[in-house]
């Protein structure tokens, strides 16, 4: 069990940045979805 945590991989920064951008995009869309829908179908 202890051996599993000794060899730690380097953090994948590129994937972390992409995930952070995706999360911000989802939050932005979530808060603006009402206006987007009304503009599309209004």
N, C-alpha and C positions, 0 to 999 in steps of 0.2 A: 504493500500500500504506500509506503514512504518513497519507494523508488520511482513511482509514477510522477511525483511532483518535483523530483530533482532536475530532470531534463526539461526545462521550460522553453517553449518556442518563443521566438521574437514576436511581439505583437504586430499584426498586419494592419499598418496605419492606413493604407489605401482603402481597405475594406471598411475600416472604422469611419473614415471620412465619408465614404459613399453612404453608409448606414445613417450617419448623422444628417447628411443632406436629405436623404429619403424621409427621415423622421420629421425634419423641419418642413418639408414639402407636404407631407400628410397632415401635419398640424395646421399649416397655412390653408390647405384645401378644406379641412374640417371646419375651420372658422369662417370660411368664405363660400361654402357650398350653397348657402341659401341665395346669395346674390348671383352666383354662377348659374344656378337652376332658373332663377327668374329672368336672367338675361337670355338664356337659351330658349325658353318657352314663352317668354313674355311678349 
